[in-house]
């Protein structure tokens, strides 16, 4: 679940930066950065990844460097150092305390946006594949490759999701069900790779791009940029630091949520400081940035948890009994990610590109169960007599639930505008849009609904 997105984002970074960031760099940054965080982070259950938003910033930095004649690694290094500086300031001033105003509304809206972003990253290349090779291609069509692309992408998702749900199946014994569920993604990728690169090998399918002549580490030549370029980097670094601040804290809040019953205390400020150090290191070495990510962080908690089934009015709900709070899973998994560098390009290139995009869609759909926003959205198309007996349904009238959900949908569309509009310089302000959700929740929504209903629909998730 960590190495496969690293490969997929590495492919995306290679395309958007003309090879300055590639698969190997992404794997190395995630592996070493993850080991550092597992050793020194205050909440080791958090998973650090590079993300689509970071890929966007790298694309913008590359575009600015080309247009201004800057060395890409020099500008990238300065932006990263400024970002690390602001993160240290946030840590030392305990700015994460401001997240006490964050509630389920903003955190689940952002989490749902991340699911949409993963789905978008998967569907966009599928659409482009059919546009170029299936329709409007004249006599030079490769419709068999397009159909294979669709089959491998959808097959990865369906098989992975089916295995992920296997823990609730009556088939086999509990140990095998738990194994298949825990390793649903790698099993799905392995099977679809065998199908795509083995059984259906005669169908044309290009592997991801890999340039062996590129250096794995490129030390940032910080002096090869004028003074005014450093100030440009400061502006970019400040906006990027807001993205880190929100992603890091929202991921931390979801990991430390009271429903997870963690025994050890949170460490928001220490985690921010460690991420700042990792950001400075990756910036100097010309490696992709990483920070706490959704949905991997809460999924890691769930993977370490013992669950029990609770029967409420005939419905079954899973609740966490306890979580194994350890640094070992993060440490060993990221050590294996570093070792996997030996598998680039062979045999990593054997994995078909559509299977990698299928991983994005898998992460999108598996993040939805348990999200109250998703549960309330389904109520719009569910007969009232068939509502699941969620606790908020028993405490809040249905018309209030629908009105609250409708406003949340509008906020989600607000984030999607900044996240998907095809103008890079507008997308850069996505962190500001995310921050706006918090005061909007208190200053607007807080006056539209009675407090007793908001306490049921939208409690604060950050432990104080």
N, C-alpha and C positions, 0 to 999 in steps of 0.2 A: 504493500500500500504506500510505501515511501519511495522506493527505488523506481517504480514504474512512472509515477508523476514526474520524478526528476528527469527521467529519460524524455518524457513527452515535452516538458517545459524546456529541456535542453535543445530539442529539435526546434521548438518555437523561437528560442533565443538565437539559435544559429541563423535562422531565416531573417529575423528582424535586426540583427546587428552585423550582418555580412560575415558571420563566422567568428566575430570577436568573443562571443560567448557561445559555448557549445555543450554537448552532452557530458563530456568528461569534466569540464569545469563545474557544471551544475552538480554532478555526483560528488566531486571532491568537496565543494562548499557545503553540501548538505551533510556529508559524512563527518568531516572534521568539525564543522559547526555543531552538529548534533552531539558529538562526543564531548565537546567543551561544555555544552549546556547540560548534558546528563551528569557531568562531574561537578559543576559549580552552580547550576541553576537552583533556585529555591523550590521550584515545583517541577521535578523531573518528568512528570507525566505529560507535560506539554511537549508537543511535537513541532519542530521547526522545519519549515519548507520554503522554497521559493514559490511564488504565486503568479497568477496572470497579471495582477496589478503591478508587481515588481517587473515583470516582463515588459509591460507597457512603459514604465519609467525608463528602462534600459533602452527601449526603442526611441523614446523622446531624446534621451541623452545622446544616442548615436546620431540622430537627425541633426541636433544642434551642433555636435562636433563636426559633422560633415559640412554643414552650411557655414560654420564659422572658421573652419580650417584648424580646429583644435585636434590634438591627439585624443582619441577616444578614451584610452585608459587614464590619461591625465584628468580629463573632465569627470570621468566616472569616479576616480579616486577622490577628488575634491568634494563631489556631491556626497559620497559615502562618508567622508570625514566630518562634513557638516552635519549629516544625519546622526552620526554617532555622537557628536558634540551635543546636539539638542536632546538626544535620548539620555545622555548622562545628566543634563540639566533636569529633565523630567524625573529622573531617578533620585537625584540629590534633593530636589524640592518636594519629593513625594507627591508629584502631580497625579499619580494613579488614584489618589484618594478621591479625585473628582468623579471617578467611575462609580462612586457610591450612589450617584444619581441615575446611573444606568439601570434599566429594568428589563424584564423579559421582552417588552415591546421592541426596544431598539436592538437587543441582542439577537432575538429570533428573526427580526426583519433582516438584519445583516446576514445571519446564518442562511436564511432562505435565498437572499441575493447571491451568496456564494454558491449555493446549489444551482441556481440559474446560470451563473457564470461558468461553472464546470460543464453544464449541459450545452451552453453556447459554444464553448471551446471544442466540444465533441461534434456538434451538429454542423458548425460552420465549415470545417474541411470536407464533411460529407456532401454538403450542398455544393461546394466548389468542385469536388470530384465529379459529381453528376453534371454540373454546368459545363465542364471542360471536356469530359470524356463520354458523356451519354447523350446530351442534347446540344444542338448547334455546333457540332464538330465536323459536319460534312462527311467526307470519305475517310477521315482519320480518327474514327471513333474507337474506343476500347471499352465497349459496354460490359464485357466480361469482367474487366478489372473494376469497374464501378459497382457491379453487383457483388463482387467479392468483397470490396470495401464495405458495403452495406451489411453483408452477411457476417463478416468478422466483427464489425463494431457492435451490431445488435446482439450477435451471439455471445460476445464477451459479457455484455450487460445482463442478458437473460440468464445465462448459465451461472454467472457470479451471484446474481440476486437470488436465484433458486437455491444455490448452495448456502448462501448467507442465511436464508430462512430455514435451513434444514434442521436447526436446533429445536424447532417446534414441530418437526415431523414425527410421526409414529414409527417411521422406518428405522431399521438398524438398531444399534444399542446406543445408550447415552454418550459413551466415549467417542464413538465414530461420528455421531451427530455433531458433537462439540468440535471435533477435529475438522470436519468438513466446513462447518460454519466459520471457524476461526481462520481457516486458510482458503476461504472461498475465492478471493481475488487471485492469488498465485495459481491455484488449480485451474481457474477459468482461463487465465492468460496462457498457461502451459498447454491446455487442450486446444485452444483456438490457434496457438502458434503452430502446433502439430498439424492442424487442419489447413491453415493458410500457407505455411512454408513447406509442408510435407505432402499431404494428400493432394492439395490443389496447387502444387508448385508450378505446373505449366502455365497458369494464369499470371500475366505480367503484374508484378507488384514490387515497387521500388523500396529499398530499405532506407532508413534515415541517413542523412548526410553526415559524413565524418571525414575530417581533414587531418591526416596524420602529421602534416608539416606545422600545424599550429602548436605553440607552446602551451603547456598545461597551466603555468603560472606566468603572468605578465606583471612585473612590478610597475606600479603607476609612476610615470615620469612627471612628478608634481610641478617641476619647474618649467615644463613646456606648455605653459598657459599664461596669458597676460593677467594682470591684476584685476581688470574688470571681469574677466572670465571666472575668477574666484568668487566674486560677488554674485554672479549669475548662478554659480554652483551653490552659494549659500541660500538663495531663494528656492532653488529646486530641492535642496536638502531639508529645508524647513517643512515644505509641503510633504515630502516623503516621510519625514519624521512623524507627522500627524497620522499618516497611514500606518506606520509601525506602531504608534501609540494605541490606535484604536484596535488594530488586529491583535496586538499582543494582549491588551487588557480584556477584550471581549473573549478571546480564546481562554485566557486565564480564568475569567469569571465563570465560563461554562464548565471548565475543569473543576473549579472549586465550589460549584453549586451545592447548596445544602442537600439536595436529593442524592448526591454521590456519597454522602456520609464519610468524607475523608477525615482521618484522625489528625494528620499533621497540618499545621497552619499554612496559610498562603504566604507568598513572598513576591508581591507585585513589583516592588521597587528594586529588589535584588535581581529579579528576572530581567527587568528593563535594562539594568546596568550590564548584565552579562551579554544581552543581545547587542548592546552598544559596542562592547569589546569585539564581539564576533563581526559586527558590521564594519568596524575599523579595519580588522584583519582582511576580510574579503575585499574591501575597497582597495587596500594597498596591493593585494595580490592579483587584482583583476578577476575576481571570482563573483558569481551571482550572490546577491544578498538573500538572507533568509530571516524569517521571523515566525512566531507562533501562528499556526494555521488551523483553519476549519476545513472540513469536519474531522481532520485527523486527530486533533487533541482530545475532544470528547470521545471519539471512537477508541482511542488508546485507553482511556479510563474504563470504558465499557468492556474492553477486552481483558482488563485486569480485574474485573468485578465478578463477584458471586451474585447471581440473580435469583429471585424467588417469584413465583406466580401468585398474584393476589386476585381472588375472585370477588368482584364487586357487582352486585345486582346481575349476576349471570355473565358478566364480561370478565375477561382475563387481562390483568395488567402486570407487567414485569417491573419489579422494583429492585434496586441495588441494595444488597445486604451489607457487603463490605468490599473494599478495594485493596488490592495488594499494592501498597505504595512503595515502589522500589525504583532505584536508578538503573538496575541491571538490564531491564528490557530496552531502554533507550540507549544504553552504552553498547550492548552487544549488537543491536540492530544497526546502529550507525557504524560500528566497526565493520560489519558485513557489507554495508554500503560502500565503504572505502575499499574493501577487498574487491568489490565488484568492478572496480576500475580495470582490473586485469581481464575482464570479459568484454571490454570495449576495444575494437568494434566487434570481435568475434568471441562468443556467440550472440552478443546482445542484438546485433543487426539482424539476427534470424527472426526476432519478434516483428511481425508486420506492423506498420505504422497505424492502420485502423484499429488494431488491438490496443495500442497505446491510447488512442482517443476513446476507445471503449472503457478504459480505466476511468477517464474523466466522468463519463456518464454513470458508471457504477458508483463513484463517490458521490455524485449528485443525488441518486435515488436512495442510497443507503443512509444519507444524512437526514431524510425527511421523517421517518418514523420517530415518534417522541417529541417532534417539534409541535408545540401547541398551535402555532400559526397555521401549520399544515392541517392539523386536526380541525380547526375552526373553518378553514377553507372548504374542507370536505362537507361540512354541515350545510353549505349552500345547495348542494346537489343530493342531499340525503333526506329521505322522508323523516319527518319529525318523530314519528313513533319508533323509528329505527336508530335514533341517536345513541351513540356509545355513552355509557354512564360516566363520563369524565366528571371530575369534581366541580369544575367551573359551570357545567351544565345544570347541576343541582342548585347552584348558588346564584346564577345570573339568568334573567329572562332571555329568551332566544332573540328577541328583537334588539336587545342591547348587545348581545354577542355578535350579531350580524353587522350592526352599525360600527362597533369597535373594529371588527375584521375588515370592513370596507375602508375605513380610514387607514388601516395598516397596509392594505393593498395599494392605496394611493401613495403612501410613503415608499413602498417597494418600487413602484413605477418611477418615483423621484430618483431613487438610487440607480435604477436601470438606465435612466436618461444619461446620467453622468458616467455610468459604467460601460455603456454600449454605443453611445453616439460616435460615429466614425470621424471624430476630430480629436486627435491626441491631446491637444492642449486644453481641451475641456475635460477630458477623462482624468487629467492630472488632479482635478479638484474634487475627485470622488471622496477623499478623506474628509473634506470640509462638509460634504453632503451627509456623510455618516455622523459626524459630530452634531449636525443640526438636529438629528432625530431626538437627541437627549433633551434639549430645552423645549422642543416641540411637544414631547410627551408630557412635560410638567406644566408648561404655560398654556397649552391649547387643550390637549386631551384631558388633562386634569380638571378642567373646568366644564367639560362636556358630559362627563359621566360621574355618578356618585362614587364616593371613595370606597364604599363597601363592595361595589362591583369591580372597581379597579384592583382592589386587594386580591380578588379571586382570579381576575384575568391577567394581571400584570404585576406580580410581586417583584421586588428587587432581588437580583440573583447574586450580587456580589456580597460576600461575607465581610463583615466589618471588623 
